[in-house]
Amino acid sequence: MAAIHIVNPANILNAAALTLEDDRFIGLSQDVFGVPNFECMQWLAARRLIANSRMCIACVVPMPLIADADRSDGYVWRCRRCRCKVSVRSGSFFERGHLSMQTITAFVYLWSRDTQLRHIMHELNINTWQTAVDWGNFCQDICGQWAIDHPIEIGGMDNQGQPIVVEIDESYFLWKKYHRGRLRAGKWVFE
């Protein structure tokens, strides 16, 4: 019989447990890379990066997870009644990615550690510059949206009740096209 959950719901990490996790690349590689797809999916589901279960939208019944050799991840959610299929990646960060979930997880880790894209491409065997740039931009967009959704006050008071000084600087950037000719219109940047 097919599973209704990828991982036992009791094993899904809560926010506090996720905060305490200190995965280094070596630990991540043992949990995610070089393991069968199902074990990688269990790791991702326990961290709420992919759905642990699905309900059929049409039939409103739980969808079991079944092996499907036609899918790159090797599994799919399929309704027993209407026979519709839903990708394991559906509704997640991985949804439109053509790379394996292991590769995407490694990419995000390396990107978050300020690894240069050319090094990420080499380590993960990503063959096209555009793929690496697209994933880097996607990670940047996700972080930017998080900052917008979770604004923090800059400045305020420190622990001794003293005001915190916030300094900003401004720069005006100019450039020449192909490093030749006249200067193009510049842009003010505040940092």
PyRosetta script that sets phi, psi and omega in degrees:
from pyrosetta import init, pose_from_sequence

init()
pose = pose_from_sequence("MAAIHIVNPANILNAAALTLEDDRFIGLSQDVFGVPNFECMQWLAARRLIANSRMCIACVVPMPLIADADRSDGYVWRCRRCRCKVSVRSGSFFERGHLSMQTITAFVYLWSRDTQLRHIMHELNINTWQTAVDWGNFCQDICGQWAIDHPIEIGGMDNQGQPIVVEIDESYFLWKKYHRGRLRAGKWVFE")
pose.set_psi(1, 139.6)
pose.set_omega(1, -177.8)
pose.set_phi(2, -73.8)
pose.set_psi(2, 151.4)
pose.set_omega(2, -178.8)
pose.set_phi(3, -77.2)
pose.set_psi(3, 145.2)
pose.set_omega(3, 175.0)
pose.set_phi(4, -90.7)
pose.set_psi(4, -24.3)
pose.set_omega(4, 178.7)
pose.set_phi(5, -124.5)
pose.set_psi(5, 147.8)
pose.set_omega(5, 174.3)
pose.set_phi(6, -72.2)
pose.set_psi(6, -44.6)
pose.set_omega(6, 179.9)
pose.set_phi(7, -131.9)
pose.set_psi(7, 151.4)
pose.set_omega(7, 177.9)
pose.set_phi(8, -55.8)
pose.set_psi(8, 126.9)
pose.set_omega(8, -178.5)
pose.set_phi(9, -53.6)
pose.set_psi(9, -26.9)
pose.set_omega(9, 178.3)
pose.set_phi(10, -68.5)
pose.set_psi(10, -19.2)
pose.set_omega(10, -178.5)
pose.set_phi(11, -94.0)
pose.set_psi(11, 2.9)
pose.set_omega(11, 178.0)
pose.set_phi(12, -76.8)
pose.set_psi(12, 129.0)
pose.set_omega(12, -175.9)
pose.set_phi(13, -75.3)
pose.set_psi(13, 138.1)
pose.set_omega(13, 175.5)
pose.set_phi(14, -86.0)
pose.set_psi(14, 176.4)
pose.set_omega(14, -175.7)
pose.set_phi(15, -59.3)
pose.set_psi(15, -40.0)
pose.set_omega(15, -179.6)
pose.set_phi(16, -65.0)
pose.set_psi(16, -42.5)
pose.set_omega(16, 179.6)
pose.set_phi(17, -66.6)
pose.set_psi(17, -37.4)
pose.set_omega(17, 178.3)
pose.set_phi(18, -65.4)
pose.set_psi(18, -38.1)
pose.set_omega(18, 179.8)
pose.set_phi(19, -65.4)
pose.set_psi(19, -34.8)
pose.set_omega(19, -178.1)
pose.set_phi(20, -78.5)
pose.set_psi(20, -16.8)
pose.set_omega(20, -179.7)
pose.set_phi(21, -63.4)
pose.set_psi(21, 135.4)
pose.set_omega(21, 179.2)
pose.set_phi(22, -127.9)
pose.set_psi(22, 72.4)
pose.set_omega(22, -179.4)
pose.set_phi(23, -78.9)
pose.set_psi(23, 125.6)
pose.set_omega(23, 170.1)
pose.set_phi(24, -96.7)
pose.set_psi(24, 167.0)
pose.set_omega(24, -177.2)
pose.set_phi(25, -59.8)
pose.set_psi(25, -36.7)
pose.set_omega(25, -178.8)
pose.set_phi(26, -65.1)
pose.set_psi(26, -41.4)
pose.set_omega(26, 177.7)
pose.set_phi(27, -67.9)
pose.set_psi(27, -40.9)
pose.set_omega(27, 178.6)
pose.set_phi(28, -62.9)
pose.set_psi(28, -39.5)
pose.set_omega(28, -178.8)
pose.set_phi(29, -66.6)
pose.set_psi(29, -32.7)
pose.set_omega(29, 178.6)
pose.set_phi(30, -74.1)
pose.set_psi(30, -30.9)
pose.set_omega(30, -177.8)
pose.set_phi(31, -88.1)
pose.set_psi(31, -27.1)
pose.set_omega(31, -170.3)
pose.set_phi(32, -119.1)
pose.set_psi(32, -43.3)
pose.set_omega(32, -174.1)
pose.set_phi(33, -94.0)
pose.set_psi(33, 145.7)
pose.set_omega(33, 177.5)
pose.set_phi(34, 70.7)
pose.set_psi(34, 12.2)
pose.set_omega(34, 176.2)
pose.set_phi(35, -111.0)
pose.set_psi(35, 158.9)
pose.set_omega(35, 176.9)
pose.set_phi(36, -58.8)
pose.set_psi(36, 154.2)
pose.set_omega(36, -178.1)
pose.set_phi(37, -52.6)
pose.set_psi(37, -40.5)
pose.set_omega(37, -176.9)
pose.set_phi(38, -64.0)
pose.set_psi(38, -39.6)
pose.set_omega(38, 178.6)
pose.set_phi(39, -66.2)
pose.set_psi(39, -38.5)
pose.set_omega(39, 175.6)
pose.set_phi(40, -62.8)
pose.set_psi(40, -43.5)
pose.set_omega(40, 179.2)
pose.set_phi(41, -63.1)
pose.set_psi(41, -37.1)
pose.set_omega(41, 177.2)
pose.set_phi(42, -62.6)
pose.set_psi(42, -43.4)
pose.set_omega(42, 179.0)
pose.set_phi(43, -62.1)
pose.set_psi(43, -44.6)
pose.set_omega(43, -179.6)
pose.set_phi(44, -67.4)
pose.set_psi(44, -41.0)
pose.set_omega(44, -179.8)
pose.set_phi(45, -66.8)
pose.set_psi(45, -37.3)
pose.set_omega(45, 179.2)
pose.set_phi(46, -64.5)
pose.set_psi(46, -24.3)
pose.set_omega(46, 179.1)
pose.set_phi(47, -101.8)
pose.set_psi(47, 12.0)
pose.set_omega(47, 177.2)
pose.set_phi(48, 59.1)
pose.set_psi(48, 32.9)
pose.set_omega(48, 177.4)
pose.set_phi(49, -90.7)
pose.set_psi(49, -21.4)
pose.set_omega(49, 169.9)
pose.set_phi(50, -134.1)
pose.set_psi(50, 160.5)
pose.set_omega(50, -179.0)
pose.set_phi(51, -66.4)
pose.set_psi(51, 138.7)
pose.set_omega(51, 178.2)
pose.set_phi(52, -86.4)
pose.set_psi(52, -21.1)
pose.set_omega(52, 178.4)
pose.set_phi(53, -153.9)
pose.set_psi(53, 164.6)
pose.set_omega(53, -179.7)
pose.set_phi(54, -138.2)
pose.set_psi(54, 147.8)
pose.set_omega(54, 170.7)
pose.set_phi(55, -111.6)
pose.set_psi(55, 139.6)
pose.set_omega(55, 176.2)
pose.set_phi(56, -69.4)
pose.set_psi(56, 128.5)
pose.set_omega(56, -179.3)
pose.set_phi(57, -66.8)
pose.set_psi(57, -38.9)
pose.set_omega(57, -177.7)
pose.set_phi(58, -76.5)
pose.set_psi(58, -44.9)
pose.set_omega(58, -173.3)
pose.set_phi(59, -96.5)
pose.set_psi(59, -16.5)
pose.set_omega(59, -177.2)
pose.set_phi(60, 54.5)
pose.set_psi(60, 49.7)
pose.set_omega(60, 174.8)
pose.set_phi(61, -129.9)
pose.set_psi(61, 154.6)
pose.set_omega(61, 177.3)
pose.set_phi(62, -62.6)
pose.set_psi(62, 139.9)
pose.set_omega(62, 178.4)
pose.set_phi(63, -100.5)
pose.set_psi(63, 125.9)
pose.set_omega(63, 175.8)
pose.set_phi(64, -76.9)
pose.set_psi(64, 155.2)
pose.set_omega(64, 175.9)
pose.set_phi(65, -90.6)
pose.set_psi(65, 125.0)
pose.set_omega(65, -178.7)
pose.set_phi(66, -125.7)
pose.set_psi(66, 153.6)
pose.set_omega(66, 175.7)
pose.set_phi(67, -69.9)
pose.set_psi(67, 138.0)
pose.set_omega(67, 179.6)
pose.set_phi(68, -146.2)
pose.set_psi(68, 104.0)
pose.set_omega(68, -175.9)
pose.set_phi(69, -64.9)
pose.set_psi(69, -19.6)
pose.set_omega(69, -179.8)
pose.set_phi(70, -75.9)
pose.set_psi(70, -16.2)
pose.set_omega(70, -179.1)
pose.set_phi(71, -93.6)
pose.set_psi(71, 144.1)
pose.set_omega(71, -178.8)
pose.set_phi(72, -63.9)
pose.set_psi(72, -29.6)
pose.set_omega(72, 179.6)
pose.set_phi(73, -86.3)
pose.set_psi(73, -11.0)
pose.set_omega(73, 177.1)
pose.set_phi(74, 85.1)
pose.set_psi(74, -3.5)
pose.set_omega(74, -178.4)
pose.set_phi(75, -141.5)
pose.set_psi(75, 159.0)
pose.set_omega(75, 178.1)
pose.set_phi(76, -153.4)
pose.set_psi(76, 149.6)
pose.set_omega(76, 171.4)
pose.set_phi(77, -83.2)
pose.set_psi(77, 130.1)
pose.set_omega(77, -179.9)
pose.set_phi(78, -137.1)
pose.set_psi(78, 131.0)
pose.set_omega(78, 179.6)
pose.set_phi(79, -75.1)
pose.set_psi(79, 135.4)
pose.set_omega(79, 178.7)
pose.set_phi(80, -72.5)
pose.set_psi(80, -29.1)
pose.set_omega(80, -176.6)
pose.set_phi(81, -83.4)
pose.set_psi(81, -62.0)
pose.set_omega(81, -173.8)
pose.set_phi(82, -92.5)
pose.set_psi(82, -6.7)
pose.set_omega(82, 176.2)
pose.set_phi(83, 68.3)
pose.set_psi(83, 11.6)
pose.set_omega(83, 178.4)
pose.set_phi(84, -69.8)
pose.set_psi(84, 154.0)
pose.set_omega(84, -179.0)
pose.set_phi(85, -120.3)
pose.set_psi(85, 144.5)
pose.set_omega(85, 177.0)
pose.set_phi(86, -132.0)
pose.set_psi(86, 133.0)
pose.set_omega(86, 180.0)
pose.set_phi(87, -63.2)
pose.set_psi(87, 148.3)
pose.set_omega(87, 174.8)
pose.set_phi(88, -62.0)
pose.set_psi(88, -29.0)
pose.set_omega(88, -177.9)
pose.set_phi(89, -81.7)
pose.set_psi(89, -12.3)
pose.set_omega(89, -173.3)
pose.set_phi(90, -54.2)
pose.set_psi(90, 129.8)
pose.set_omega(90, 177.9)
pose.set_phi(91, 78.1)
pose.set_psi(91, 10.8)
pose.set_omega(91, -177.8)
pose.set_phi(92, -117.8)
pose.set_psi(92, 175.8)
pose.set_omega(92, 175.8)
pose.set_phi(93, -57.4)
pose.set_psi(93, -29.0)
pose.set_omega(93, -175.0)
pose.set_phi(94, -86.7)
pose.set_psi(94, -3.2)
pose.set_omega(94, -165.5)
pose.set_phi(95, -51.3)
pose.set_psi(95, -50.1)
pose.set_omega(95, -175.0)
pose.set_phi(96, -100.4)
pose.set_psi(96, 10.3)
pose.set_omega(96, -177.9)
pose.set_phi(97, -79.4)
pose.set_psi(97, 141.4)
pose.set_omega(97, 177.2)
pose.set_phi(98, -98.6)
pose.set_psi(98, -9.7)
pose.set_omega(98, 175.4)
pose.set_phi(99, -80.4)
pose.set_psi(99, 161.6)
pose.set_omega(99, 177.0)
pose.set_phi(100, -66.9)
pose.set_psi(100, 157.0)
pose.set_omega(100, 178.8)
pose.set_phi(101, -63.8)
pose.set_psi(101, -31.0)
pose.set_omega(101, 176.8)
pose.set_phi(102, -64.1)
pose.set_psi(102, -45.3)
pose.set_omega(102, -179.3)
pose.set_phi(103, -65.7)
pose.set_psi(103, -41.5)
pose.set_omega(103, 179.8)
pose.set_phi(104, -64.7)
pose.set_psi(104, -41.6)
pose.set_omega(104, 178.7)
pose.set_phi(105, -61.7)
pose.set_psi(105, -43.6)
pose.set_omega(105, 178.1)
pose.set_phi(106, -64.9)
pose.set_psi(106, -40.6)
pose.set_omega(106, 179.1)
pose.set_phi(107, -58.9)
pose.set_psi(107, -48.9)
pose.set_omega(107, -178.1)
pose.set_phi(108, -61.7)
pose.set_psi(108, -42.1)
pose.set_omega(108, 178.8)
pose.set_phi(109, -61.3)
pose.set_psi(109, -51.7)
pose.set_omega(109, -177.7)
pose.set_phi(110, -64.0)
pose.set_psi(110, -39.4)
pose.set_omega(110, 178.0)
pose.set_phi(111, -62.4)
pose.set_psi(111, -41.4)
pose.set_omega(111, -179.0)
pose.set_phi(112, -68.1)
pose.set_psi(112, -18.2)
pose.set_omega(112, 178.3)
pose.set_phi(113, -96.7)
pose.set_psi(113, 16.4)
pose.set_omega(113, 177.9)
pose.set_phi(114, 60.9)
pose.set_psi(114, 33.0)
pose.set_omega(114, 175.7)
pose.set_phi(115, -76.6)
pose.set_psi(115, 135.7)
pose.set_omega(115, 179.8)
pose.set_phi(116, -64.1)
pose.set_psi(116, 146.0)
pose.set_omega(116, -177.5)
pose.set_phi(117, -58.7)
pose.set_psi(117, -36.9)
pose.set_omega(117, -179.0)
pose.set_phi(118, -66.3)
pose.set_psi(118, -31.8)
pose.set_omega(118, 176.3)
pose.set_phi(119, -73.0)
pose.set_psi(119, -40.2)
pose.set_omega(119, 176.9)
pose.set_phi(120, -60.9)
pose.set_psi(120, -44.6)
pose.set_omega(120, 179.1)
pose.set_phi(121, -58.3)
pose.set_psi(121, -43.7)
pose.set_omega(121, -179.3)
pose.set_phi(122, -65.5)
pose.set_psi(122, -49.5)
pose.set_omega(122, -175.9)
pose.set_phi(123, -65.2)
pose.set_psi(123, -34.8)
pose.set_omega(123, -175.3)
pose.set_phi(124, -101.9)
pose.set_psi(124, 4.8)
pose.set_omega(124, 178.7)
pose.set_phi(125, 57.2)
pose.set_psi(125, 43.7)
pose.set_omega(125, 174.8)
pose.set_phi(126, -89.5)
pose.set_psi(126, 122.0)
pose.set_omega(126, -169.5)
pose.set_phi(127, -89.6)
pose.set_psi(127, -17.9)
pose.set_omega(127, -177.4)
pose.set_phi(128, -117.1)
pose.set_psi(128, 133.9)
pose.set_omega(128, 178.4)
pose.set_phi(129, -59.3)
pose.set_psi(129, -39.8)
pose.set_omega(129, -177.3)
pose.set_phi(130, -61.5)
pose.set_psi(130, -38.8)
pose.set_omega(130, 177.9)
pose.set_phi(131, -62.3)
pose.set_psi(131, -45.4)
pose.set_omega(131, 179.6)
pose.set_phi(132, -63.9)
pose.set_psi(132, -43.2)
pose.set_omega(132, 179.4)
pose.set_phi(133, -64.2)
pose.set_psi(133, -43.5)
pose.set_omega(133, 179.4)
pose.set_phi(134, -59.9)
pose.set_psi(134, -45.3)
pose.set_omega(134, 179.5)
pose.set_phi(135, -68.2)
pose.set_psi(135, -37.0)
pose.set_omega(135, 175.9)
pose.set_phi(136, -62.5)
pose.set_psi(136, -43.6)
pose.set_omega(136, 177.8)
pose.set_phi(137, -65.1)
pose.set_psi(137, -38.6)
pose.set_omega(137, 179.0)
pose.set_phi(138, -63.1)
pose.set_psi(138, -44.6)
pose.set_omega(138, 177.2)
pose.set_phi(139, -61.2)
pose.set_psi(139, -41.4)
pose.set_omega(139, 178.9)
pose.set_phi(140, -64.0)
pose.set_psi(140, -41.6)
pose.set_omega(140, 178.5)
pose.set_phi(141, -62.8)
pose.set_psi(141, -41.8)
pose.set_omega(141, 179.2)
pose.set_phi(142, -62.2)
pose.set_psi(142, -44.4)
pose.set_omega(142, 179.2)
pose.set_phi(143, -66.0)
pose.set_psi(143, -40.3)
pose.set_omega(143, 177.8)
pose.set_phi(144, -62.8)
pose.set_psi(144, -42.5)
pose.set_omega(144, 178.7)
pose.set_phi(145, -65.1)
pose.set_psi(145, -38.2)
pose.set_omega(145, 177.9)
pose.set_phi(146, -62.2)
pose.set_psi(146, -43.0)
pose.set_omega(146, 179.8)
pose.set_phi(147, -63.2)
pose.set_psi(147, -36.9)
pose.set_omega(147, 177.7)
pose.set_phi(148, -69.0)
pose.set_psi(148, -41.0)
pose.set_omega(148, -178.4)
pose.set_phi(149, -74.1)
pose.set_psi(149, -21.7)
pose.set_omega(149, -177.8)
pose.set_phi(150, -126.6)
pose.set_psi(150, 66.9)
pose.set_omega(150, -177.4)
pose.set_phi(151, -67.9)
pose.set_psi(151, 147.3)
pose.set_omega(151, 176.6)
pose.set_phi(152, -126.0)
pose.set_psi(152, 151.1)
pose.set_omega(152, 178.3)
pose.set_phi(153, -77.6)
pose.set_psi(153, 133.4)
pose.set_omega(153, 176.6)
pose.set_phi(154, -96.1)
pose.set_psi(154, 132.7)
pose.set_omega(154, -179.5)
pose.set_phi(155, 95.4)
pose.set_psi(155, -133.0)
pose.set_omega(155, -177.7)
pose.set_phi(156, 89.2)
pose.set_psi(156, -149.1)
pose.set_omega(156, -178.6)
pose.set_phi(157, -118.7)
pose.set_psi(157, 146.2)
pose.set_omega(157, 175.9)
pose.set_phi(158, -84.8)
pose.set_psi(158, -173.7)
pose.set_omega(158, -176.4)
pose.set_phi(159, -65.5)
pose.set_psi(159, -22.3)
pose.set_omega(159, 179.0)
pose.set_phi(160, -94.0)
pose.set_psi(160, 5.6)
pose.set_omega(160, 178.6)
pose.set_phi(161, 83.0)
pose.set_psi(161, 10.2)
pose.set_omega(161, 179.5)
pose.set_phi(162, -89.9)
pose.set_psi(162, 142.7)
pose.set_omega(162, 178.3)
pose.set_phi(163, -65.3)
pose.set_psi(163, 140.7)
pose.set_omega(163, 176.9)
pose.set_phi(164, -88.7)
pose.set_psi(164, 127.1)
pose.set_omega(164, -179.3)
pose.set_phi(165, -84.5)
pose.set_psi(165, 127.8)
pose.set_omega(165, 176.8)
pose.set_phi(166, -111.2)
pose.set_psi(166, 122.7)
pose.set_omega(166, -179.6)
pose.set_phi(167, -108.7)
pose.set_psi(167, 135.6)
pose.set_omega(167, 173.2)
pose.set_phi(168, -123.2)
pose.set_psi(168, 155.2)
pose.set_omega(168, 179.5)
pose.set_phi(169, -129.1)
pose.set_psi(169, 155.0)
pose.set_omega(169, 177.9)
pose.set_phi(170, -123.6)
pose.set_psi(170, 144.6)
pose.set_omega(170, 177.2)
pose.set_phi(171, -136.9)
pose.set_psi(171, 147.6)
pose.set_omega(171, 177.1)
pose.set_phi(172, -115.3)
pose.set_psi(172, 116.0)
pose.set_omega(172, -176.8)
pose.set_phi(173, -99.1)
pose.set_psi(173, 129.4)
pose.set_omega(173, 175.6)
pose.set_phi(174, -120.7)
pose.set_psi(174, 156.3)
pose.set_omega(174, 175.7)
pose.set_phi(175, -152.4)
pose.set_psi(175, 159.3)
pose.set_omega(175, 175.1)
pose.set_phi(176, -110.0)
pose.set_psi(176, 140.5)
pose.set_omega(176, 177.7)
pose.set_phi(177, -71.0)
pose.set_psi(177, 125.8)
pose.set_omega(177, -177.9)
pose.set_phi(178, 56.8)
pose.set_psi(178, 25.2)
pose.set_omega(178, 178.6)
pose.set_phi(179, 61.2)
pose.set_psi(179, 28.6)
pose.set_omega(179, -179.5)
pose.set_phi(180, -135.6)
pose.set_psi(180, 159.2)
pose.set_omega(180, 171.3)
pose.set_phi(181, 75.0)
pose.set_psi(181, -156.3)
pose.set_omega(181, -174.8)
pose.set_phi(182, -77.6)
pose.set_psi(182, 159.4)
pose.set_omega(182, 177.6)
pose.set_phi(183, -72.5)
pose.set_psi(183, 139.7)
pose.set_omega(183, 176.5)
pose.set_phi(184, -85.3)
pose.set_psi(184, 165.8)
pose.set_omega(184, 178.4)
pose.set_phi(185, -55.7)
pose.set_psi(185, 139.0)
pose.set_omega(185, -177.0)
pose.set_phi(186, -94.3)
pose.set_psi(186, -178.0)
pose.set_omega(186, -179.3)
pose.set_phi(187, -142.4)
pose.set_psi(187, 133.9)
pose.set_omega(187, 175.5)
pose.set_phi(188, -81.3)
pose.set_psi(188, 134.3)
pose.set_omega(188, 177.8)
pose.set_phi(189, -127.4)
pose.set_psi(189, 129.3)
pose.set_omega(189, 176.9)
pose.set_phi(190, -105.4)
pose.set_psi(190, 130.7)
pose.set_omega(190, -180.0)
pose.set_phi(191, -131.1)
pose.dump_pdb("model.pdb")
